[in-house]
C-alpha cells in the first residue's frame, strides 16, 4: 500500500466504525460484534493513535446526553459495572498465546451467545431496571420490554442487590415462523427489544451468563459459583464447563462448532474465563482474564457472475454477484470486493471460481481465487474481463481510479454537494436537520450548498417537509442561531477528503490559525506541519481553492463566523487539560469542551498522562475513567468545582464576566442551560 492508500484505508475504517456504532446504539445493528471487532482491530493496527479508538466504546459516546434524557423514547441508565468488549482469538494459535499469558490454574468455558446484551439490575431481590449495552457505561432502560421476554425474572428468591448480565436472543424456530424478513435472529432480537411499543418482545428469551453484587466484590469467588447461583434463582444459563488446559478447550470448540446448527439459539464461539473472579479486571474496557474464542469463518466456493458498482457519495465500490451458496445459515448471492485494487490483485474476472467467506458471519466477502478443481468443470464458465465504470452516473465526469478508490472528481457533482451538506450538519451537530429532511431540501433544489441552509424560511420548510409552522419556525431558529465556531471546525465541515478536526488542529496549532493565513499557505508550507505530509497538504490547498466562494457565502450570511485565534493574554486555562464524563447539569458536554478550548485549555476524550482534571458529577463512581484517574493521580472534580475553577481563573486575569457563578442547585443549572 502507498501512503495515500494507507491514509484512505484509515479514514474508511474510522467512517465505518463510527457509522456501525451509531446504528448499533440508535437502532438495529447492521453487523455483528465480530465484524465490528475486525474493523476495530485493523484500525488499531494501522492507526493506534486514532481518536476514534479513544471515543468509540468509551463512556463518552452519549456526549451531552443526561442519564434522565431519552433517545428514541427510552430513558438512559448507567450500568452497575461497565459492559466492556472481550478480546478475541480467531484461531488455536492466538488462543494458546492467551493461555500462556494468563497462566490460570483452571478456566470456565461457556457458549458465546450471539444476541443483544442486557443487564438486569436488582435491588433487594426486585428487578428495578433492564439496561441495554449502549456505550458500555450508559444504555437504554427497556425494563417494560424486558418483562415481556422469556427468562427475565422480576423477583428473586433472595434479597440480592446487583446486576445479572445476559443476552437477549430469538430462538431459531420463532425466527423461521415469524421473522424471516430480518437477516438473522440477532438482527431480529436487537430490533424488537428496542421497539417503543414492545410488540414482539414475547418472542425473545433472556439467558444469563454473569452476575455481580453491588458494593461487595467478594460476594462471588469463583465463576462456577456464579453459574450455580444464577441457576438457583431460575435463570437459564448457557452450557458451562471447566477445563485446565488449552488443548482440551480447542478440542471442545471443534466439537461444538460441528453441532451448533442443532442448537435452539445462535452462538458464535466460546467464552473462556479465569475461574478465579477478578472484579478489577471485569471493570476494564477490555478485560484481560477472559477471551472470546471464535469459530472459524465459514467459507464456500462459487462463481463470480457479475460485478455491480455501489455508489456512496463520490466513491464507487465493487460488489460481486455470485452463484447462490449457503454460509452461516443463510443464502449468499452478493459479496464485497472492497475496491478496484482487490480486483486487480486477484486478477479477478467474470466467471472466476472464488472462495467466499462471511466476515463476522454477516458480511460476505470474496477472499481469493479458489484452487483449481474446486468446482466441477461443467460449472465453470468462460472468463471475461470486469468492466470498470468510466464516468459518473450523475454528472458524467470521467472517474479517477486510484486503485484503492474509484471516484468522481467533479466538485459540482450533486453527490459531492449532498455529502458536503451531511458533513457540515454532522460537524456542527445540527440535530434538527435529519437525513430525510436534507434529502428533500436537496432534491427540491432549494438547498444545494451550505450557505442555502441559512436562507431557509419557516414557510418554505413547512411546505417542503409537510411540517407544522410552529415546528418549522423552531428548526429555522435553531439553524440561524449565531455561532462563532473555531477555524478547525469550519474547515472540517467542508468535507475535504481525509481532513477532519484532528488534522486541522495540527495545522492551526502550527500557526495557520486564521482563514486568511490558511488561504495564503501553499502545500510546501503545510507539509512541514508534523503528521500532515505532502498528500494531505495538497488536499487542503486544493480544497481551500475550490471551496473559497462557498466559504465566503456561508460567512456572508452573518449567522456563522470564525472565532478569532485565542489571545494568549486571555487564556487563563492555558496549560490545563480536562476530560468530561457522565451527565452535566448546566451545559452539554460539547459546550463545556468548547468553553475550555476558548479559554486556552484543552479537552481530552480519555484519561491520559498529564491530564489536569477529570470532571464528573459522580466522583465516587467505579467507572473506568474514575479508576484510571485515581491510579494516575489525576484530580477528580465535580461540575460545581469545575465552574468555580474557571470562574476564578477568568476573574483573576480580568478576561470578563462570561463565566457564570457556579449554580447552587439543579434548578439554577437548568436556568443557566436555557440561557445559553
C-alpha positions as CSV (number, residue, x, y, z in Angstrom):
1,X,0.0,0.0,0.0
2,X,1.1,3.5,-0.8
3,X,1.0,6.2,1.9
4,X,-2.1,7.6,0.3
5,X,-3.8,4.2,0.2
6,X,-3.0,3.6,3.9
7,X,-4.4,7.0,4.8
8,X,-7.5,6.4,2.8
9,X,-8.0,3.0,4.4
10,X,-7.6,4.5,7.9
11,X,-10.2,7.1,7.0
12,X,-12.5,4.4,5.7
13,X,-12.1,2.3,8.8
14,X,-12.9,5.3,11.0
15,X,-16.0,6.1,9.0
16,X,-17.2,2.5,9.1
17,X,-16.6,2.1,12.8
18,X,-18.5,5.4,13.7
19,X,-21.3,4.5,11.4
20,X,-21.8,1.0,12.6
21,X,-21.5,2.0,16.2
22,X,-24.2,4.7,15.7
23,X,-26.5,2.1,14.1
24,X,-25.9,-0.3,17.0
25,X,-26.6,2.3,19.7
26,X,-29.5,4.1,18.0
27,X,-31.4,1.3,16.2
28,X,-31.0,-2.1,14.7
29,X,-27.4,-3.2,14.3
30,X,-26.1,-3.6,10.8
31,X,-23.2,-6.0,11.6
32,X,-22.3,-8.4,14.4
33,X,-19.9,-7.7,17.2
34,X,-17.4,-10.0,15.5
35,X,-17.4,-8.0,12.3
36,X,-17.1,-4.8,14.3
37,X,-14.1,-6.2,16.1
38,X,-12.4,-7.0,12.8
39,X,-12.7,-3.3,11.8
40,X,-11.6,-2.2,15.2
41,X,-8.6,-4.4,15.3
42,X,-7.5,-3.3,11.8
43,X,-7.8,0.4,12.8
44,X,-5.9,-0.3,16.0
45,X,-3.1,-1.9,14.0
46,X,-2.9,0.8,11.3
47,X,-3.5,3.9,13.4
48,X,-3.2,3.2,17.2
49,X,-3.5,6.9,17.9
50,X,-6.8,7.3,16.0
51,X,-9.2,9.5,18.1
52,X,-11.9,7.1,17.1
53,X,-10.3,4.4,19.3
54,X,-10.4,6.7,22.2
55,X,-14.1,7.6,21.9
56,X,-16.0,4.7,20.5
57,X,-17.0,2.3,23.2
58,X,-15.9,4.7,25.9
59,X,-18.3,6.4,28.2
60,X,-18.3,9.5,26.0
61,X,-20.3,8.1,23.2
62,X,-23.5,9.7,24.5
63,X,-21.8,13.1,24.5
64,X,-24.0,15.6,26.2
65,X,-26.9,13.2,27.0
66,X,-28.2,13.3,30.5
67,X,-29.0,10.0,32.2
68,X,-32.5,11.1,32.5
69,X,-32.8,12.1,28.9
70,X,-34.4,9.9,26.3
71,X,-33.4,9.0,22.8
72,X,-35.9,7.2,20.6
73,X,-38.3,7.2,23.7
74,X,-36.0,5.2,26.1
75,X,-34.6,6.8,29.3
76,X,-30.8,6.4,29.8
77,X,-29.4,4.4,32.7
78,X,-25.9,3.6,33.9
79,X,-24.6,0.1,34.2
80,X,-23.6,-1.2,37.7
81,X,-20.3,-2.4,36.1
82,X,-19.2,-1.2,32.7
83,X,-20.0,-3.7,29.9
84,X,-16.7,-3.8,28.1
85,X,-15.7,-5.7,25.0
86,X,-13.9,-9.0,25.0
87,X,-10.6,-9.6,23.3
88,X,-10.9,-12.5,20.8
89,X,-8.9,-15.4,19.4
90,X,-9.8,-16.3,15.9
91,X,-7.8,-19.5,15.9
92,X,-6.0,-22.0,18.1
93,X,-2.6,-20.2,17.9
94,X,-4.0,-17.0,19.2
95,X,-5.8,-18.8,21.9
96,X,-2.7,-20.7,23.0
97,X,-0.9,-17.4,23.2
98,X,-3.6,-16.0,25.5
99,X,-3.4,-19.1,27.7
100,X,0.4,-18.7,28.1
101,X,-0.1,-15.1,29.1
102,X,-3.0,-15.8,31.5
103,X,-1.5,-18.8,33.3
104,X,-4.6,-19.6,35.3
105,X,-4.9,-23.0,37.1
106,X,-8.4,-23.5,35.6
107,X,-10.8,-22.0,33.1
108,X,-14.6,-21.8,32.9
109,X,-15.9,-22.2,29.3
110,X,-19.4,-21.1,28.1
111,X,-21.2,-20.9,24.8
112,X,-20.8,-17.4,23.4
113,X,-24.4,-16.3,22.8
114,X,-24.9,-14.3,19.7
115,X,-27.7,-11.8,20.5
116,X,-28.0,-8.4,22.2
117,X,-26.5,-7.7,25.6
118,X,-28.7,-6.7,28.6
119,X,-28.1,-6.1,32.3
120,X,-30.9,-6.8,34.8
121,X,-30.5,-4.6,37.9
122,X,-31.9,-5.8,41.1
123,X,-32.5,-4.1,44.5
124,X,-33.3,-6.3,47.4
125,X,-34.4,-9.0,45.1
126,X,-36.7,-6.9,42.9
127,X,-36.0,-6.0,39.3
128,X,-35.7,-2.2,39.1
129,X,-34.1,-1.8,35.7
130,X,-33.1,-3.6,32.5
131,X,-30.4,-1.7,30.6
132,X,-29.1,-2.4,27.1
133,X,-25.3,-2.4,26.5
134,X,-25.3,1.1,25.0
135,X,-21.8,2.6,25.1
136,X,-20.7,0.1,27.7
137,X,-21.3,2.6,30.6
138,X,-24.8,4.0,29.8
139,X,-27.5,2.3,27.9
140,X,-31.3,2.4,27.3
141,X,-33.7,1.5,30.1
142,X,-36.0,-1.0,28.4
143,X,-37.5,-2.6,31.6
144,X,-41.1,-2.8,30.3
145,X,-39.9,-4.6,27.2
146,X,-37.7,-6.9,29.1
147,X,-40.5,-8.0,31.4
148,X,-42.3,-9.4,28.3
149,X,-39.3,-11.7,27.4
150,X,-38.9,-15.3,28.5
151,X,-36.3,-15.9,31.1
152,X,-36.4,-12.4,32.7
153,X,-37.2,-12.8,36.4
154,X,-38.9,-9.9,38.2
155,X,-38.5,-11.1,41.7
156,X,-35.6,-13.3,43.0
157,X,-35.9,-15.7,45.9
158,X,-33.3,-13.7,47.9
159,X,-32.8,-10.0,48.8
160,X,-29.8,-9.8,46.5
161,X,-28.8,-6.3,45.1
162,X,-26.7,-6.3,42.0
163,X,-26.6,-6.9,38.2
164,X,-27.3,-10.0,36.2
165,X,-25.9,-9.9,32.7
166,X,-27.1,-11.9,29.8
167,X,-28.1,-12.0,26.1
168,X,-31.4,-11.3,24.5
169,X,-32.0,-14.0,21.8
170,X,-34.5,-15.1,19.3
171,X,-34.9,-18.9,19.0
172,X,-34.4,-20.3,15.5
173,X,-37.9,-21.7,15.4
174,X,-39.5,-18.4,16.2
175,X,-37.4,-16.6,13.6
176,X,-38.5,-19.1,10.9
177,X,-42.1,-18.9,11.9
178,X,-42.5,-15.1,12.3
179,X,-39.4,-13.0,11.4
180,X,-37.7,-14.3,8.3
181,X,-38.0,-10.7,6.9
182,X,-35.0,-10.0,9.2
183,X,-31.5,-11.1,8.1
184,X,-31.0,-13.3,11.1
185,X,-32.0,-14.0,14.7
186,X,-29.6,-11.5,16.1
187,X,-30.9,-8.6,14.0
188,X,-34.5,-9.5,14.8
189,X,-33.8,-9.6,18.5
190,X,-31.9,-6.3,18.5
191,X,-34.6,-4.5,16.6
192,X,-37.6,-5.9,18.5
193,X,-36.2,-5.3,22.0
194,X,-35.9,-1.6,21.2
195,X,-39.4,-1.1,19.9
196,X,-41.2,1.7,21.8
197,X,-44.5,-0.3,21.9
198,X,-42.7,-3.6,23.0
199,X,-44.6,-5.6,20.3
200,X,-42.8,-8.9,19.7
201,X,-40.7,-8.9,22.9
202,X,-42.7,-12.0,23.9
203,X,-40.8,-13.8,21.0
204,X,-37.4,-13.2,22.7
205,X,-35.6,-15.0,25.5
206,X,-33.0,-13.9,28.0
207,X,-30.2,-16.2,29.0
208,X,-27.9,-15.1,31.9
209,X,-24.1,-15.6,31.9
210,X,-22.7,-13.4,34.6
211,X,-23.7,-11.7,37.9
212,X,-22.1,-9.2,40.3
213,X,-23.2,-7.9,43.7
214,X,-23.5,-4.2,44.4
215,X,-20.9,-2.9,46.8
216,X,-19.5,-6.4,47.6
217,X,-16.8,-7.6,45.2
218,X,-16.2,-10.6,47.3
219,X,-19.8,-11.9,47.1
220,X,-18.7,-14.5,44.5
221,X,-15.3,-16.0,44.5
222,X,-15.5,-18.5,41.6
223,X,-17.1,-18.4,38.2
224,X,-18.8,-21.8,38.7
225,X,-20.3,-20.4,41.9
226,X,-21.9,-17.6,39.8
227,X,-23.4,-20.1,37.4
228,X,-24.8,-22.2,40.3
229,X,-26.3,-19.1,41.9
230,X,-28.0,-18.0,38.6
231,X,-29.5,-21.4,38.2
232,X,-30.8,-21.4,41.7
233,X,-32.6,-18.2,41.0
234,X,-34.3,-19.6,38.0
235,X,-32.2,-18.2,35.2
236,X,-31.4,-20.1,32.1
237,X,-27.6,-20.2,31.6
238,X,-25.5,-21.3,28.5
239,X,-23.7,-24.6,28.7
240,X,-20.8,-24.2,31.1
241,X,-17.7,-26.5,31.6
242,X,-14.4,-26.3,33.5
243,X,-11.1,-27.1,31.9
244,X,-7.4,-26.9,33.0
245,X,-5.6,-26.9,29.6
246,X,-5.7,-25.3,26.2
247,X,-5.8,-28.4,24.1
248,X,-8.9,-29.7,25.8
249,X,-10.7,-26.4,25.1
250,X,-9.6,-26.4,21.5
251,X,-11.0,-29.9,21.0
252,X,-14.2,-28.8,22.8
253,X,-14.5,-25.9,20.4
254,X,-14.3,-28.1,17.4
255,X,-16.9,-30.4,18.9
256,X,-19.4,-27.5,19.5
257,X,-18.7,-26.0,16.1
258,X,-19.9,-29.2,14.4
259,X,-23.2,-29.3,16.3
260,X,-24.1,-25.6,16.8
261,X,-26.6,-25.6,14.0
262,X,-28.7,-28.0,16.1
263,X,-28.9,-25.6,19.0
264,X,-32.1,-23.6,19.5
265,X,-30.3,-20.2,19.5
266,X,-27.3,-18.7,17.8
267,X,-23.8,-19.0,19.2
268,X,-20.6,-17.8,17.5
269,X,-17.9,-19.2,19.7
270,X,-16.9,-19.9,23.3
271,X,-16.1,-17.5,26.1
272,X,-13.2,-18.6,28.3
273,X,-12.6,-17.0,31.7
274,X,-10.2,-17.4,34.6
275,X,-12.2,-19.4,37.2
276,X,-10.9,-17.0,39.9
277,X,-13.0,-13.8,39.9
278,X,-11.1,-10.5,39.4
279,X,-13.6,-7.6,39.7
280,X,-10.9,-5.0,38.8
281,X,-10.3,-6.9,35.5
282,X,-14.0,-7.1,34.9
283,X,-14.3,-3.3,35.0
284,X,-11.7,-2.8,32.3
285,X,-12.9,-1.7,28.9
286,X,-11.4,-5.0,27.6
287,X,-10.9,-7.5,30.4
288,X,-7.6,-9.4,30.2
289,X,-8.7,-12.5,32.2
290,X,-11.3,-13.6,29.6
291,X,-11.4,-14.1,25.9
292,X,-13.9,-14.9,23.1
293,X,-12.6,-18.0,21.2
294,X,-14.5,-17.6,17.9
295,X,-15.4,-20.3,15.4
296,X,-13.5,-20.5,12.2
297,X,-15.0,-18.4,9.4
298,X,-17.3,-20.5,7.2
299,X,-16.3,-20.5,3.5
300,X,-17.7,-21.8,0.3
301,X,-16.7,-21.9,-3.4
302,X,-18.8,-20.1,-6.0
303,X,-18.7,-18.5,-9.5
304,X,-18.4,-14.7,-10.0
305,X,-21.2,-13.9,-12.5
306,X,-21.1,-10.1,-12.5
307,X,-19.8,-7.0,-10.6
308,X,-22.1,-4.2,-9.6
309,X,-20.8,-0.8,-8.5
310,X,-22.3,0.6,-5.3
311,X,-22.3,4.4,-5.3
312,X,-21.9,6.2,-1.9
313,X,-21.1,9.9,-2.2
314,X,-18.4,10.3,-4.8
315,X,-17.0,6.7,-4.4
316,X,-17.8,3.7,-6.5
317,X,-17.4,0.3,-4.7
318,X,-17.4,-3.1,-6.4
319,X,-19.8,-5.8,-5.2
320,X,-19.6,-9.3,-6.6
321,X,-22.7,-11.1,-7.8
322,X,-22.1,-14.9,-7.3
323,X,-23.9,-18.2,-7.7
324,X,-26.0,-18.7,-4.5
325,X,-24.2,-20.5,-1.7
326,X,-25.1,-21.3,1.9
327,X,-22.9,-19.7,4.5
328,X,-23.6,-19.5,8.3
329,X,-27.2,-20.5,7.8
330,X,-28.1,-18.0,5.0
331,X,-28.1,-18.0,1.2
332,X,-25.4,-15.6,-0.1
333,X,-25.7,-14.0,-3.6
334,X,-23.6,-10.9,-3.2
335,X,-20.1,-10.5,-1.8
336,X,-17.9,-7.5,-1.1
337,X,-14.8,-6.7,-3.3
338,X,-13.7,-3.6,-1.3
339,X,-12.1,-1.6,-4.2
340,X,-10.6,-1.8,-7.7
341,X,-7.2,-2.8,-6.3
342,X,-8.6,-6.0,-4.9
343,X,-9.9,-7.0,-8.3
344,X,-6.5,-6.3,-9.9
345,X,-4.6,-8.0,-7.1
346,X,-6.6,-11.3,-7.5
347,X,-6.7,-11.0,-11.4
348,X,-10.4,-11.5,-10.9
349,X,-12.7,-11.9,-13.9
350,X,-16.3,-12.6,-14.6
351,X,-16.5,-16.4,-14.5
352,X,-13.7,-16.8,-11.9
353,X,-14.2,-19.5,-9.3
354,X,-13.8,-17.8,-5.9
355,X,-13.6,-18.5,-2.2
356,X,-16.3,-16.7,-0.3
357,X,-16.4,-16.2,3.5
358,X,-18.7,-14.5,5.9
359,X,-16.7,-12.0,8.0
360,X,-18.2,-12.0,11.4
361,X,-20.8,-14.3,9.9
362,X,-22.8,-11.4,8.5
363,X,-20.8,-9.7,5.6
364,X,-19.9,-12.0,2.8
365,X,-16.5,-11.3,1.1
366,X,-14.6,-12.7,-1.8
367,X,-11.3,-13.7,-0.2
368,X,-9.4,-15.2,-3.0
369,X,-9.5,-17.3,-6.2
370,X,-10.4,-20.8,-5.5
371,X,-7.9,-23.6,-6.2
372,X,-8.1,-25.5,-9.4
373,X,-10.8,-28.2,-9.4
374,X,-12.7,-26.6,-6.5
375,X,-15.9,-26.9,-8.6
376,X,-16.9,-29.5,-11.3
377,X,-15.6,-28.5,-14.7
378,X,-19.1,-28.2,-16.2
379,X,-20.0,-25.5,-13.6
380,X,-17.1,-23.2,-14.6
381,X,-17.9,-20.7,-17.4
382,X,-15.6,-18.9,-19.8
383,X,-13.8,-15.9,-18.2
384,X,-14.3,-12.3,-19.3
385,X,-12.8,-9.1,-18.1
386,X,-14.6,-7.0,-15.4
387,X,-15.7,-3.6,-16.8
388,X,-15.0,-0.7,-14.6
389,X,-17.3,2.4,-14.8
390,X,-15.6,5.2,-16.6
391,X,-17.9,8.2,-16.0
392,X,-20.0,9.4,-13.1
393,X,-23.6,8.2,-13.3
394,X,-24.9,11.5,-12.0
395,X,-22.8,14.2,-13.7
396,X,-21.0,12.3,-16.5
397,X,-17.5,13.3,-15.4
398,X,-14.6,10.9,-16.0
399,X,-13.9,8.9,-12.9
400,X,-10.5,8.9,-11.2
401,X,-9.1,5.4,-10.5
402,X,-6.5,5.4,-7.7
403,X,-6.6,1.6,-7.3
404,X,-7.7,1.8,-3.6
405,X,-10.6,4.2,-4.7
406,X,-12.6,4.9,-7.7
407,X,-14.4,8.3,-7.5
408,X,-15.9,11.3,-9.3
409,X,-13.6,14.3,-9.1
410,X,-16.2,16.9,-10.1
411,X,-16.6,19.4,-7.2
412,X,-20.0,20.4,-8.6
413,X,-21.3,16.8,-8.7
414,X,-24.7,16.6,-6.9
415,X,-23.4,13.6,-5.0
416,X,-20.5,15.5,-3.7
417,X,-22.6,18.5,-2.8
418,X,-25.1,16.4,-0.9
419,X,-22.3,14.6,1.0
420,X,-20.8,18.0,2.0
421,X,-24.2,19.1,3.4
422,X,-24.3,16.0,5.5
423,X,-20.8,16.5,6.7
424,X,-21.4,20.2,7.7
425,X,-24.6,19.3,9.6
426,X,-22.8,16.5,11.4
427,X,-19.7,18.6,12.2
428,X,-21.9,21.4,13.6
429,X,-24.2,18.9,15.3
430,X,-27.4,20.4,13.8
431,X,-29.6,17.6,15.1
432,X,-32.9,19.2,13.8
433,X,-31.8,18.6,10.2
434,X,-32.2,14.8,9.7
435,X,-31.0,12.9,6.6
436,X,-34.5,12.6,5.1
437,X,-35.2,16.4,5.5
438,X,-31.9,17.3,3.9
439,X,-32.5,14.9,1.1
440,X,-35.9,16.5,0.4
441,X,-34.5,20.0,0.5
442,X,-31.6,19.0,-1.8
443,X,-33.9,17.2,-4.3
444,X,-36.2,20.2,-4.5
445,X,-33.2,22.3,-5.4
446,X,-33.8,24.7,-2.5
447,X,-30.6,23.6,-0.6
448,X,-27.7,22.5,-2.7
449,X,-24.9,24.4,-0.9
450,X,-24.2,25.0,2.8
451,X,-25.0,28.7,2.6
452,X,-28.5,27.8,1.4
453,X,-29.3,26.4,4.8
454,X,-29.1,29.9,6.3
455,X,-31.6,31.5,3.9
456,X,-34.4,29.0,4.6
457,X,-37.7,30.4,5.8
458,X,-40.2,28.7,8.1
459,X,-42.9,28.9,5.4
460,X,-40.7,27.2,2.8
461,X,-39.7,24.5,5.3
462,X,-43.3,23.9,6.3
463,X,-44.3,23.3,2.7
464,X,-41.3,21.2,1.7
465,X,-41.3,19.0,4.7
466,X,-45.0,18.9,5.4
467,X,-44.4,20.0,9.0
468,X,-46.4,22.5,11.1
469,X,-45.5,26.1,11.1
470,X,-44.5,26.1,14.7
471,X,-42.1,23.2,14.2
472,X,-40.7,24.8,11.1
473,X,-40.0,28.0,13.0
474,X,-38.2,26.1,15.7
475,X,-35.9,24.4,13.1
476,X,-35.2,27.7,11.3
477,X,-34.5,29.4,14.6
478,X,-32.0,26.7,15.6
479,X,-30.3,26.9,12.2
480,X,-30.0,30.6,12.4
481,X,-28.6,30.8,15.9
482,X,-25.5,32.9,15.5
483,X,-22.3,30.9,16.1
484,X,-18.7,31.8,16.3
485,X,-17.0,28.4,15.5
486,X,-13.3,27.5,15.6
487,X,-11.5,27.6,12.3
488,X,-10.8,23.8,12.6
489,X,-14.5,23.0,12.8
490,X,-15.3,25.4,9.9
491,X,-12.8,23.8,7.6
492,X,-13.6,20.2,8.7
493,X,-17.3,20.9,7.8
494,X,-16.4,21.5,4.1
495,X,-15.6,17.8,3.7
496,X,-12.1,17.8,2.2
497,X,-11.1,14.1,1.6
498,X,-9.5,12.7,4.8
499,X,-9.3,16.2,6.5
500,X,-11.1,16.3,9.8
501,X,-10.8,18.4,13.0
502,X,-7.8,16.4,14.3
503,X,-5.8,17.3,11.1
504,X,-6.9,20.9,11.3
505,X,-6.0,21.3,14.9
506,X,-2.4,20.4,13.9
507,X,-2.5,23.0,11.1
508,X,-3.9,25.7,13.3
509,X,-1.5,24.9,16.2
510,X,1.4,25.4,13.8
511,X,0.3,29.0,13.1
512,X,-2.1,28.7,10.3
513,X,-4.9,29.8,12.7
514,X,-6.9,32.2,10.5
515,X,-8.8,31.8,7.3
516,X,-6.5,34.3,5.6
517,X,-3.3,32.6,6.7
518,X,-4.7,29.2,5.5
519,X,-5.7,30.6,2.2
520,X,-2.3,32.1,1.7
521,X,-0.4,28.9,2.5
522,X,0.9,26.6,-0.2
523,X,1.3,22.8,0.0
524,X,5.0,23.0,0.9
525,X,4.3,25.2,3.9
526,X,1.6,23.0,5.2
527,X,3.6,19.8,4.6
528,X,6.1,21.0,7.2
529,X,3.5,20.5,10.0
530,X,4.2,17.3,11.9
531,X,1.8,14.5,10.9
532,X,0.4,16.2,7.8
533,X,2.5,15.1,4.8
534,X,2.5,16.1,1.2
535,X,-0.7,14.4,0.1
536,X,-2.8,15.9,2.9
537,X,-1.2,19.3,2.4
538,X,-2.1,19.3,-1.3
539,X,-5.7,18.1,-0.5
540,X,-6.1,21.1,1.9
541,X,-4.7,23.7,-0.6
542,X,-6.8,22.3,-3.4
543,X,-9.9,22.1,-1.2
544,X,-9.5,25.7,0.0
545,X,-9.2,27.0,-3.5
546,X,-12.3,25.0,-4.8
547,X,-14.5,25.9,-1.8
548,X,-13.4,29.6,-1.4
549,X,-16.6,31.0,-2.9
550,X,-18.8,28.7,-0.8
551,X,-16.9,29.6,2.4
552,X,-17.4,33.3,1.7
553,X,-21.1,32.7,1.0
554,X,-21.5,31.0,4.4
555,X,-19.7,33.8,6.2
556,X,-21.7,36.4,4.4
557,X,-24.9,35.1,5.8
558,X,-23.9,36.6,9.1
559,X,-25.0,33.5,11.0
560,X,-21.7,31.7,11.1
561,X,-18.4,33.5,11.9
562,X,-15.0,32.1,12.6
563,X,-13.8,32.6,16.1
564,X,-10.7,34.7,16.5
565,X,-7.5,32.8,17.5
566,X,-7.1,32.7,21.2
567,X,-5.4,35.7,22.8
568,X,-2.7,34.3,25.0
569,X,-3.2,37.1,27.4
570,X,-6.8,36.0,27.9
571,X,-6.2,32.3,28.2
572,X,-6.5,31.5,31.9
573,X,-6.7,27.8,31.3
574,X,-3.6,27.6,29.1
575,X,-1.6,24.5,30.1
576,X,-4.6,22.8,31.7
577,X,-6.5,19.8,30.3
578,X,-9.9,18.5,31.1
579,X,-11.8,15.3,30.5
580,X,-15.5,15.2,31.0
581,X,-17.5,12.0,31.7
582,X,-21.2,11.5,32.6
583,X,-24.0,14.0,32.6
584,X,-23.6,17.7,33.2
585,X,-26.4,19.9,34.7
586,X,-25.5,23.4,33.4
587,X,-24.5,22.7,29.8
588,X,-23.9,20.0,27.3
589,X,-20.5,18.2,27.3
590,X,-19.7,19.7,23.9
591,X,-20.3,23.2,25.3
592,X,-18.0,22.5,28.3
593,X,-15.3,21.4,25.9
594,X,-15.7,24.4,23.7
595,X,-15.5,26.7,26.8
596,X,-12.3,25.1,27.9
597,X,-10.8,25.4,24.4
598,X,-11.8,29.0,24.1
599,X,-10.0,29.8,27.4
600,X,-6.8,28.3,26.2
601,X,-7.2,24.8,27.8
602,X,-7.6,21.5,26.0
603,X,-10.3,18.9,26.2
604,X,-9.5,15.2,26.1
605,X,-11.7,12.3,25.4
606,X,-10.0,9.9,27.8
607,X,-7.8,9.9,30.9
608,X,-4.2,10.3,29.7
609,X,-0.9,11.0,31.3
610,X,-0.6,14.7,32.2
611,X,-4.4,15.3,32.4
612,X,-5.1,18.2,34.8
613,X,-8.7,17.3,35.8
614,X,-11.4,14.6,35.3
615,X,-14.8,16.3,35.6
616,X,-17.7,14.2,36.7
617,X,-20.8,14.6,38.9
618,X,-20.3,11.1,40.1
619,X,-16.8,11.4,41.7
620,X,-17.1,8.2,43.7
621,X,-18.1,6.1,40.7
622,X,-16.2,2.9,39.9
623,X,-16.2,3.7,36.2
624,X,-13.1,3.0,34.1
625,X,-12.3,6.7,33.8
626,X,-12.6,7.3,37.5
627,X,-10.4,4.3,38.4
628,X,-7.8,5.3,35.8
629,X,-7.7,8.9,37.1
630,X,-7.2,7.7,40.7
631,X,-4.5,5.3,39.6
632,X,-2.7,8.1,37.7
633,X,-3.2,10.7,40.5
634,X,-5.4,12.9,38.3
635,X,-7.7,15.1,40.4
636,X,-11.4,14.3,40.1
637,X,-13.7,17.3,40.4
638,X,-17.4,17.7,40.0
639,X,-19.2,20.2,37.8
640,X,-19.6,22.8,40.6
641,X,-15.9,22.7,41.3
642,X,-15.2,23.0,37.5
643,X,-17.3,26.1,37.1
644,X,-15.8,27.6,40.2
645,X,-12.3,26.9,38.9
646,X,-12.9,28.6,35.5
647,X,-14.8,31.5,37.2
648,X,-11.8,32.2,39.4
649,X,-9.4,31.8,36.6
650,X,-11.3,34.2,34.4
651,X,-11.7,36.7,37.3
652,X,-8.1,36.6,38.2
653,X,-6.9,37.6,34.7
654,X,-9.8,40.0,34.1
655,X,-10.9,38.3,30.9
656,X,-14.5,39.3,31.5
657,X,-17.6,38.1,33.3
658,X,-18.6,35.5,30.7
659,X,-18.3,32.6,33.1
660,X,-21.3,32.3,35.4
661,X,-21.1,31.9,39.2
662,X,-21.4,28.2,39.9
663,X,-25.1,27.1,40.1
664,X,-26.2,26.2,43.6
665,X,-28.9,23.8,42.5
666,X,-30.2,21.7,39.6
667,X,-32.9,24.4,39.0
668,X,-30.2,27.1,38.7
669,X,-28.3,24.8,36.4
670,X,-31.4,24.3,34.2
671,X,-32.0,28.0,34.0
672,X,-28.3,28.6,33.1
673,X,-28.6,25.9,30.4
674,X,-31.7,27.5,28.9
675,X,-30.0,30.9,28.8
676,X,-27.1,29.7,26.7
